[in-house]
């Protein structure tokens, strides 16, 4: 048995590969998704982790003081999402979320305050492959902190819930943003 983990971008190109995952021989009846010589890669579900990041505006009363950070990708459909990315081998989910937020938005753990008790799990397909995304909720400690985009993104926006849901486009992400807003509103009343 040979092994190789292959990490694909959402467009389907190889991002990186490392030894590990199992290949199995291709039989004449197989329809492989990806091939390497005469072996078929057993494609596993993609897993990504990130943060729904929000800031509170001092000049607005609750709940109108909450804005969510969305990043617009510089590839594909140029969709808007919170910072997130694929889990690297040997990396835990929360470490991935922190790393990806630093890489994609320039916001490190010193910039963020995690909100206890909120975790959303999204499951969907990208190009025929299952994908799971975990989102934690985090507040930007200083609402004036500058966002610094990576080359994976072309724009960012701080948006209140209604605008954020319009930008997000996908129902599961809209539901996640709505759940975050409700959680914050409920938490403030306790």
N, C-alpha and C positions, 0 to 999 in steps of 0.2 A: 504494500500500500504506500502511495506517495502522498505528500501533504503540502498544501499551500493555502494560506488565507489570502483572498483577493478582495480588495475594497474598491467598490465601484462608485463613481459619481452618479448623480441623478440622471445625467445624460447618457450613462452607460459606458463611459471610458474608465480605464483602470486608474485608480489614484495611487495605490501602493499594494505590495504583496509581501507576505512573510510566511515562513514555513508553518504548517499546522493542519489545516482542514483536510478531510479525506477526499481523494479522487477515487472514482471507480471506473473500471474499464467500460468502454462504449460497446454496446452490442449493436448489430445492424438495425435493430428496431428502435433504439434510443433516438430521441430528438434532443440533443444537448442544448442547453442555454448558452454555455460557454465551453470551449474546448481548449485543451492544452495537450499538444501532441495527440496521442490516442487515448486520453483519459478525459472523463467528464467531471467537472467540478460539481459537487453536491452543494447547491446554493442554499445558504441558510438565510433566515430572516435578517434584514438589516435592522440595526438598533441605533437610535440616536437619542441624545439627551440634551436638555437645555433649560433655560430659565424664561419664564414670563416675567419680564422686568417692568416695574412701574415706578413712577415718581409722584409725589404729592406736591401740588402747587399751593403755596402759602396764601396767595391772594384769593383763592376760591374756597367756598364752603363745601364740606363733604355732601354727597359723593362726587360732586363735579370737580373735585380737586385731583382726581386720579387720571394719569395718562400712562399708556402702555407704549413700550418701545417695540417697533417693528422694523425689520431690515428687509430691503428689496434686493433680491438676488441679481447678480450680473450675468446669469446664464438662464437658459431655458425660457420659461414663461415670465421671468422676472417677477415671481411671486413674492409676497410679503410674509415673513414669519418672525417670531422671536428668535434670538440667537440659539442655535442648536447644532449638533454635529454627531458624526458616527463615533461609536465607542472603539477606542484602540485596544489591541490585544493586551490583556492583563490589567486593564484600567477599569475602575469601578464607575458606576453610573454618575454619581455626584461629581467625581473628579473630571469626568468627561464634560459635564455641564459647565463647570468652572473654566476648564481649559478652552472650550469652544466659545464661551462668552468673552474671555480675554482675547482670543484670536480674532473673532468676528466683529466685536464692538469695542475692544480696548478697555473693557471693564473687568477689573480683577476682584478677587474676594474682599479686598479692602474697601471697594466701592459699594458693595452690596450687603444687605441685611436679609438673610433668608427668613421667610415667613413660615413658622411651624404649622404643620397639619395640612398643607396643600400639596398634592401631587396628582397630576393628570396623566393618564395613559391613553395615547392615541394609536390606533391600529388601522392601517390602510395599505394599498398596493401602489408601488411605483414601478412602472414598466414591467408589470406582471410578477413582481417580487413583493413578498410581504415585508412591511416596514412597521416598526414599533417606535414611538417617540414618547419619552418621559419628560414632563415639564414640571419643575418646581417653581415656586413663586418667590421673587426677591424684590426688595425695595432698593432703589438707588439712594444711598445715604445723603448725598448732596445733589439736589435736583439740577444743579448747574454744571455738573460734571460733563465734560465733552465726550461724545461718542467718537471713536476712531475706527472707521470701517476697514476691513480687509479687502483684498482684491476679489473676494467672493461676492461682495455686495456693492451696489452702485448708489444706494441712497438709504436713508433712515428717516423715521418719523416718530415723534411722540404724538399719540392720538388718544382722545377720550374713547370710551367703549364703542359708541355708535360708529365713529369713523374707523376705528381699529377693526371692527367686524366687517366693514365694507372693504377695507384693504385686504383683510385676511382671505376672503373669497371662499375658502373651504369651510363647510359646516362644522366639522369637528374642531377646527381651530377657533371658529367663532364661539362655539360652545365652551371651549377652554377659557377664552377671554371673558366671557359672560360669567362663568363659574368663579374666576379670579375676582372679578368685580364684586360679585355677591358675597364671596368669602370675606373680602376686605370690609364690605359694608356691615356684615354680621359681626365680624371680629371687633369693629369699632363700637358696637352697641353693648358689648359684654363688660 
